[in-house]
Amino acid sequence: MDTTSFNFPTDTRVGPGVISQLNETLVALGIQRPLVVTDSGLLATDAFKKLAGALLPGEPDRDWFLHSDVQPNPTEANTRGAAELALAKGCDGVVGLGGGSALDAAKVCRILIKQPQLKLADYDWEADWSGLLPFIAIPTTAGTGSEVGRSGVVTPDGAGSKGMFFHPELLAKCVFLDPDLTTGLPPGLTAATGLDALTHCIESYTSPVFHPLCDGIALEGIALIIHALPAAVADGSDIDARGHMLVAAAMGGVAFQKDLGATHSLAHPLSAICGVHHGTANAICLPHVMRFNTQHKPGVYRRIGLACGLDVVSCSDAEADGQTIQFIDDFIQRCGMPPSLEDVGVEEQNIEALADQAWVDPCHQTNPVPVTREDLKELFLKAL
């Protein structure tokens, strides 16, 4: 057995209405002037109103500030704007509210608060990043798992692809998983973000990296998603389904510290080049990657099938994988995802650029079987 180490995340509050505990958490962390980082689309939602109502009520000597200029697939400009506001107002903590984009921008802006002159393209994760402002994560979608992650994905200035910024200090001090904040999410976005979480669990479990703690979490995350996601898509006010999806998404975020696979290497450039929502990109590409993997490593999806509730114990490896992949493919379609990349605006002329970026993306390095650039190109073409 190889020598390794395990490190699991942070204080997490779960359940309807836990956002009401935000003020006491700020006080406990010594935060008197928090910066709230979100996207403009959330400002008119009940989720934002509930956050605002929970921020330092009855504390006239305290104040909070808002940066809502975060776009999907956030850029360095988004995070730098947040950092500049925090420095100008003397903020002593950061609260991220939203999906993965807002949470990633909130995490990464703390790097620029500590080093305002830094260009993100020059980020060195081995530098001293102690003393970053404390961060509280409040997801309003159940998908990315960014709330429990030690990394943020932001596109640096002048770069044509996303950058991954990792450091243990980026981890949130506290996470609020409040399903009341997710009931306004429309069915399509509920499905896309939920299938992002499913992809995290499947790819992390099948990654060859040794991490049995993550394996167990990934399998239970799959079981929760298979049970809860259809209900959350069908009825956005189903608090139990919403709550289970928030927990499952966080479990996916914990599990993929083990690493991911080729599906994510395909999905990242689809967002960067073609503007495809990350969860949608994962959902379209996942079955194609699963079929590729089982051709080279039969049996890799047997325990995924069991987690989905399939009776594949006595099946051959090929049968177990075949039933599991068909179930996942059907499940994705039942959730209302588009069946092809062409349906979300990707064109054949994009394939070469997509393959180039997918090949340099690190996620495929922990795919259950090795892939080449040509393999990734062929997977794009099959998904097209």
C-alpha positions as CSV (number, residue, x, y, z in Angstrom):
1,M,0.0,0.0,0.0
2,D,1.3,3.4,-1.0
3,T,1.7,6.1,1.7
4,T,-0.9,8.8,1.4
5,S,-2.8,11.3,3.5
6,F,-6.5,12.2,3.9
7,N,-7.9,15.7,4.7
8,F,-11.6,16.3,4.8
9,P,-13.3,19.7,4.7
10,T,-15.0,22.1,7.0
11,D,-17.8,23.1,9.3
12,T,-21.1,22.6,7.4
13,R,-24.6,23.6,8.4
14,V,-27.4,21.7,6.7
15,G,-31.1,22.1,6.6
16,P,-34.0,24.5,5.9
17,G,-33.4,27.9,7.5
18,V,-29.8,27.4,8.6
19,I,-29.0,30.7,6.9
20,S,-30.4,32.3,10.1
21,Q,-27.2,31.1,11.8
22,L,-25.0,33.3,9.5
23,N,-24.8,36.3,11.9
24,E,-23.5,34.2,14.8
25,T,-21.0,32.5,12.5
26,L,-19.7,35.9,11.4
27,V,-19.3,37.0,15.0
28,A,-17.6,33.7,15.9
29,L,-15.1,34.3,13.0
30,G,-14.5,37.9,14.0
31,I,-16.0,39.2,10.8
32,Q,-17.4,42.7,11.1
33,R,-17.3,44.0,7.6
34,P,-18.0,41.1,5.2
35,L,-17.8,41.4,1.4
36,V,-20.6,39.5,-0.3
37,V,-19.7,38.1,-3.7
38,T,-22.5,37.0,-6.0
39,D,-23.8,37.4,-9.6
40,S,-26.3,40.1,-10.6
41,G,-29.0,37.5,-11.5
42,L,-29.4,36.6,-7.8
43,L,-30.1,40.1,-6.5
44,A,-33.8,39.9,-7.2
45,T,-34.2,36.4,-5.7
46,D,-35.5,35.2,-2.4
47,A,-32.1,33.6,-1.8
48,F,-30.4,37.0,-1.8
49,K,-33.2,38.6,0.4
50,K,-32.7,35.8,2.9
51,L,-29.0,36.3,2.9
52,A,-29.4,40.1,3.4
53,G,-31.8,39.5,6.2
54,A,-29.3,37.2,8.0
55,L,-26.3,39.5,7.6
56,L,-25.5,41.2,10.9
57,P,-29.0,42.1,12.0
58,G,-29.3,44.6,14.8
59,E,-25.6,45.5,14.6
60,P,-25.5,49.2,13.7
61,D,-21.7,49.4,14.2
62,R,-21.2,46.8,11.5
63,D,-21.6,46.9,7.7
64,W,-21.4,44.7,4.7
65,F,-20.6,45.3,1.0
66,L,-21.7,43.8,-2.2
67,H,-19.8,42.8,-5.4
68,S,-22.3,41.3,-7.9
69,D,-20.2,41.6,-11.1
70,V,-19.5,37.8,-11.5
71,Q,-20.3,36.2,-14.8
72,P,-20.6,32.5,-15.7
73,N,-17.1,31.1,-16.1
74,P,-15.6,34.0,-14.0
75,T,-12.7,36.0,-15.2
76,E,-9.8,37.7,-13.5
77,A,-11.6,41.0,-13.9
78,N,-14.5,39.7,-11.9
79,T,-12.3,38.6,-9.0
80,R,-10.1,41.7,-9.2
81,G,-13.2,43.9,-8.9
82,A,-14.2,42.1,-5.7
83,A,-10.7,42.4,-4.3
84,E,-10.5,46.1,-5.0
85,L,-13.8,46.7,-3.3
86,A,-12.8,44.7,-0.2
87,L,-9.5,46.6,0.1
88,A,-11.3,50.0,-0.4
89,K,-13.9,49.2,2.3
90,G,-11.6,47.4,4.8
91,C,-13.5,44.1,4.6
92,D,-12.4,41.4,7.0
93,G,-14.2,38.4,5.5
94,V,-15.8,37.2,2.3
95,V,-19.2,35.5,1.9
96,G,-19.9,33.8,-1.5
97,L,-23.5,33.3,-2.5
98,G,-24.5,31.5,-5.7
99,G,-23.4,28.7,-8.0
100,G,-19.8,27.6,-8.7
101,S,-18.9,30.8,-10.6
102,A,-19.7,33.1,-7.7
103,L,-18.2,30.8,-5.1
104,D,-15.0,30.4,-7.2
105,A,-14.7,34.1,-7.7
106,A,-15.3,34.7,-3.9
107,K,-12.5,32.2,-3.1
108,V,-10.0,33.5,-5.6
109,C,-10.5,37.2,-4.9
110,R,-8.9,36.6,-1.5
111,I,-5.6,35.8,-3.2
112,L,-5.8,39.2,-4.9
113,I,-6.7,40.9,-1.6
114,K,-3.5,39.6,-0.1
115,Q,-1.4,40.3,-3.2
116,P,-3.2,43.1,-5.2
117,Q,-0.4,43.4,-7.7
118,L,-0.4,39.7,-8.6
119,K,-1.5,38.6,-12.1
120,L,-3.4,35.4,-11.8
121,A,-1.3,33.9,-14.6
122,D,1.7,34.2,-12.3
123,Y,0.0,32.5,-9.3
124,D,2.3,30.1,-7.4
125,W,0.4,27.7,-5.1
126,E,3.6,27.0,-3.2
127,A,3.9,30.6,-2.1
128,D,2.8,31.6,1.5
129,W,-1.0,32.0,1.3
130,S,-1.5,32.0,5.1
131,G,-3.7,34.8,6.4
132,L,-6.3,34.9,3.6
133,L,-9.5,36.5,4.7
134,P,-12.0,33.9,6.2
135,F,-14.5,32.7,3.6
136,I,-18.1,31.5,4.1
137,A,-19.7,29.6,1.2
138,I,-23.5,29.6,0.6
139,P,-24.4,27.6,-2.6
140,T,-27.7,28.4,-4.3
141,T,-27.3,25.5,-6.8
142,A,-26.6,21.8,-6.1
143,G,-23.9,20.9,-8.5
144,T,-20.3,22.1,-8.5
145,G,-19.3,21.3,-4.9
146,S,-17.2,24.4,-4.9
147,E,-18.4,25.2,-1.4
148,V,-16.2,22.4,0.0
149,G,-13.3,22.7,-2.4
150,R,-9.8,24.0,-2.0
151,S,-9.6,25.4,-5.5
152,G,-11.3,27.9,-7.7
153,V,-11.6,28.0,-11.5
154,V,-11.1,31.5,-13.0
155,T,-9.9,32.6,-16.5
156,P,-6.8,34.8,-16.1
157,D,-6.4,38.0,-18.1
158,G,-5.3,37.3,-21.7
159,A,-5.9,33.5,-21.4
160,G,-8.1,31.5,-23.7
161,S,-8.7,28.8,-21.2
162,K,-9.7,28.5,-17.6
163,G,-7.1,28.5,-14.8
164,M,-7.3,26.3,-11.7
165,F,-6.1,28.0,-8.5
166,F,-5.5,25.6,-5.6
167,H,-4.4,26.0,-2.0
168,P,-5.7,24.5,1.3
169,E,-6.1,28.1,2.5
170,L,-8.9,28.6,-0.1
171,L,-11.2,26.3,1.9
172,A,-14.3,27.9,3.4
173,K,-14.4,28.3,7.2
174,C,-18.1,27.4,7.2
175,V,-20.6,26.2,4.6
176,F,-24.4,26.7,4.7
177,L,-26.4,24.1,2.8
178,D,-29.9,25.6,3.1
179,P,-32.4,24.1,0.7
180,D,-34.7,27.1,1.1
181,L,-32.2,29.1,-1.0
182,T,-32.4,26.7,-3.9
183,T,-36.2,26.4,-4.4
184,G,-36.2,29.2,-7.1
185,L,-33.8,27.3,-9.3
186,P,-35.6,26.5,-12.6
187,P,-35.9,22.9,-13.8
188,G,-33.3,23.1,-16.5
189,L,-30.6,24.5,-14.3
190,T,-31.6,22.1,-11.5
191,A,-31.0,19.3,-13.9
192,A,-27.7,20.6,-15.3
193,T,-26.2,21.4,-11.9
194,G,-27.4,18.0,-10.5
195,L,-25.9,16.1,-13.3
196,D,-22.6,18.0,-12.8
197,A,-22.7,16.6,-9.2
198,L,-23.4,13.1,-10.6
199,T,-20.4,13.4,-13.0
200,H,-18.2,14.4,-10.1
201,C,-19.2,11.3,-8.2
202,I,-18.9,8.9,-11.1
203,E,-15.5,10.2,-12.3
204,S,-14.0,10.5,-8.8
205,Y,-15.0,6.9,-7.9
206,T,-13.6,5.5,-11.2
207,S,-10.3,7.5,-10.9
208,P,-7.5,5.0,-10.2
209,V,-6.1,7.2,-7.4
210,F,-6.2,5.3,-4.1
211,H,-8.7,7.1,-1.7
212,P,-11.2,4.7,-0.2
213,L,-12.8,7.5,1.9
214,C,-13.7,9.4,-1.3
215,D,-14.9,6.2,-3.0
216,G,-17.5,5.6,-0.3
217,I,-18.6,9.2,-0.4
218,A,-18.9,9.2,-4.2
219,L,-21.0,6.0,-4.2
220,E,-23.4,7.4,-1.6
221,G,-23.6,10.7,-3.5
222,I,-24.6,8.7,-6.6
223,A,-27.4,7.0,-4.7
224,L,-28.7,10.3,-3.3
225,I,-28.7,12.0,-6.7
226,I,-30.5,9.1,-8.4
227,H,-33.2,9.3,-5.8
228,A,-33.5,13.1,-5.4
229,L,-32.7,14.8,-8.7
230,P,-35.8,13.8,-10.6
231,A,-38.0,15.0,-7.7
232,A,-36.1,18.3,-7.5
233,V,-36.5,18.8,-11.3
234,A,-40.2,17.9,-11.2
235,D,-41.0,20.1,-8.1
236,G,-38.7,22.9,-7.2
237,S,-40.4,23.3,-3.8
238,D,-39.6,19.8,-2.7
239,I,-37.4,20.7,0.3
240,D,-36.3,17.1,1.0
241,A,-35.2,16.6,-2.6
242,R,-33.5,20.0,-2.6
243,G,-31.7,19.3,0.6
244,H,-30.5,15.9,-0.5
245,M,-29.2,17.4,-3.7
246,L,-27.2,20.0,-1.8
247,V,-25.7,17.3,0.4
248,A,-24.9,15.1,-2.7
249,A,-23.3,18.0,-4.5
250,A,-21.1,18.7,-1.5
251,M,-20.2,15.0,-1.4
252,G,-19.2,15.2,-5.0
253,G,-17.0,18.1,-4.2
254,V,-15.4,16.2,-1.4
255,A,-15.0,13.1,-3.5
256,F,-13.2,14.8,-6.4
257,Q,-10.3,15.8,-4.3
258,K,-9.3,12.3,-5.4
259,D,-9.4,13.6,-9.0
260,L,-11.7,13.4,-12.0
261,G,-11.5,12.0,-15.6
262,A,-11.9,12.6,-19.3
263,T,-15.4,13.9,-19.1
264,H,-14.2,17.0,-17.3
265,S,-11.4,17.5,-19.8
266,L,-14.0,17.6,-22.5
267,A,-16.4,19.9,-20.6
268,H,-13.9,22.6,-19.6
269,P,-13.1,23.7,-23.2
270,L,-16.8,23.4,-24.1
271,S,-17.4,26.2,-21.6
272,A,-14.3,28.2,-22.4
273,I,-14.6,28.1,-26.2
274,C,-18.4,27.5,-26.9
275,G,-20.0,28.9,-23.7
276,V,-21.7,25.7,-22.9
277,H,-22.9,25.4,-19.3
278,H,-20.5,23.2,-17.4
279,G,-23.1,20.8,-16.1
280,T,-24.8,20.5,-19.5
281,A,-21.4,19.8,-21.1
282,N,-20.7,17.1,-18.6
283,A,-24.2,15.6,-19.0
284,I,-23.8,15.3,-22.8
285,C,-20.3,13.9,-22.7
286,L,-20.5,11.5,-19.8
287,P,-22.1,8.5,-21.5
288,H,-19.7,8.7,-24.4
289,V,-16.7,8.7,-22.0
290,M,-18.2,5.8,-20.0
291,R,-18.6,3.7,-23.2
292,F,-15.0,4.5,-24.2
293,N,-13.7,3.5,-20.7
294,T,-15.5,0.2,-20.5
295,Q,-14.2,-0.9,-23.9
296,H,-10.7,-0.7,-22.4
297,K,-11.5,-1.6,-18.7
298,P,-14.6,-3.8,-18.4
299,G,-16.2,-3.9,-15.0
300,V,-15.2,-0.3,-14.1
301,Y,-18.9,0.7,-13.6
302,R,-20.3,-2.3,-11.8
303,R,-20.4,-0.6,-8.4
304,I,-21.8,2.5,-10.0
305,G,-24.7,0.3,-11.2
306,L,-25.2,-1.0,-7.7
307,A,-25.3,2.5,-6.3
308,C,-28.0,3.3,-8.9
309,G,-30.0,0.4,-7.6
310,L,-29.4,-2.0,-10.5
311,D,-29.1,-5.7,-10.0
312,V,-25.8,-6.3,-11.6
313,V,-24.1,-8.5,-9.0
314,S,-24.2,-11.7,-11.1
315,C,-23.7,-10.1,-14.5
316,S,-20.6,-10.3,-16.5
317,D,-18.4,-7.2,-16.5
318,A,-19.6,-6.2,-20.0
319,E,-23.3,-6.7,-19.0
320,A,-22.9,-4.8,-15.7
321,D,-21.2,-1.9,-17.5
322,G,-23.7,-1.9,-20.4
323,Q,-26.7,-1.8,-18.0
324,T,-25.1,0.9,-15.9
325,I,-24.2,3.1,-18.8
326,Q,-27.6,2.7,-20.4
327,F,-29.3,3.6,-17.1
328,I,-27.1,6.8,-16.7
329,D,-27.8,7.8,-20.3
330,D,-31.6,7.3,-19.8
331,F,-31.4,9.1,-16.5
332,I,-29.7,12.1,-18.1
333,Q,-32.4,12.3,-20.9
334,R,-35.2,12.0,-18.3
335,C,-33.8,15.0,-16.6
336,G,-34.3,17.0,-19.8
337,M,-30.8,17.5,-21.0
338,P,-30.1,18.1,-24.7
339,P,-28.8,14.9,-26.4
340,S,-25.9,16.3,-28.4
341,L,-23.4,19.1,-28.5
342,E,-24.9,20.3,-31.7
343,D,-28.1,21.1,-29.8
344,V,-26.2,23.6,-27.6
345,G,-24.5,25.3,-30.5
346,V,-21.2,23.4,-30.9
347,E,-20.1,23.1,-34.6
348,E,-17.7,20.7,-36.2
349,Q,-15.4,23.6,-37.0
350,N,-14.9,23.9,-33.2
351,I,-13.6,20.3,-32.7
352,E,-9.9,20.9,-33.3
353,A,-9.6,23.8,-30.9
354,L,-11.7,21.8,-28.3
355,A,-9.4,18.8,-28.7
356,D,-6.3,21.0,-28.2
357,Q,-7.6,22.4,-24.9
358,A,-9.0,19.1,-23.7
359,W,-5.6,17.5,-24.3
360,V,-3.8,20.0,-22.0
361,D,-6.5,19.8,-19.4
362,P,-5.1,17.8,-16.4
363,C,-8.4,15.9,-15.5
364,H,-7.9,13.2,-18.1
365,Q,-4.6,12.2,-16.5
366,T,-6.7,10.4,-13.8
367,N,-9.2,8.8,-16.2
368,P,-9.6,5.1,-15.5
369,V,-7.8,4.4,-18.8
370,P,-5.3,6.6,-20.6
371,V,-6.5,8.8,-23.5
372,T,-4.8,10.4,-26.4
373,R,-5.6,13.7,-28.1
374,E,-7.2,11.7,-30.9
375,D,-9.3,9.8,-28.4
376,L,-10.6,13.1,-27.0
377,K,-11.3,14.4,-30.5
378,E,-13.2,11.3,-31.4
379,L,-15.2,11.7,-28.2
380,F,-16.1,15.2,-29.1
381,L,-17.3,14.0,-32.6
382,K,-19.4,11.3,-31.0
383,A,-21.0,13.7,-28.7
384,L,-21.5,16.3,-31.5
